[in-house]
Amino acid sequence: MASPLPHTPDGRYFIVRGRLWRLSNPTLPAATRDALVAELMSARRDVGARKRAGNADGLRKARARVDCAKRALGERGPVWWTDGAPDLNRMLVKNTPYAAWFDELSAS
């Protein structure tokens, strides 16, 4: 299934409401990626359950699980690419080197 969200030409980010969000490391083996995504989804469900229950300690632990899974996927923490390019995660596209590409994409 193709993503309806645009991905930068280098495959590092997807864009939501004009903001860059780092994609997972594409070199992860499929089984590893699948296991990490399953853990991430489980942790996110746990965040919601802990919020609804008003369990502050459990909420902290669930959020830590989300962070751990996202780091293992390469969506947070050190970048997974090796060319020395900076991390532009969460930046507005218009303030990055992708601005012209995104303007052209939006115009078509």
C-alpha angles and dihedrals in degrees: 000000000000118000116248088211117087117249122207114254091252092054095238101114144024121210129233120177091342095309129115119235121187117247124222119271105276092207094066112114111255094243092051092047092048092050092048093048090050090051091047092052091046091050091049091052088049090052090056093046093048091048092051090048093048090234104154096180092047090047091055090050093047091050089050088054090052091050092048092051093046091050091049089050090051095244092118135024123028115011118255096219120088106207095092095249113152124251109257095179114154093006121132109258091229089064096052139070087263093067098099092044091050093047089053091046092050092049094056 
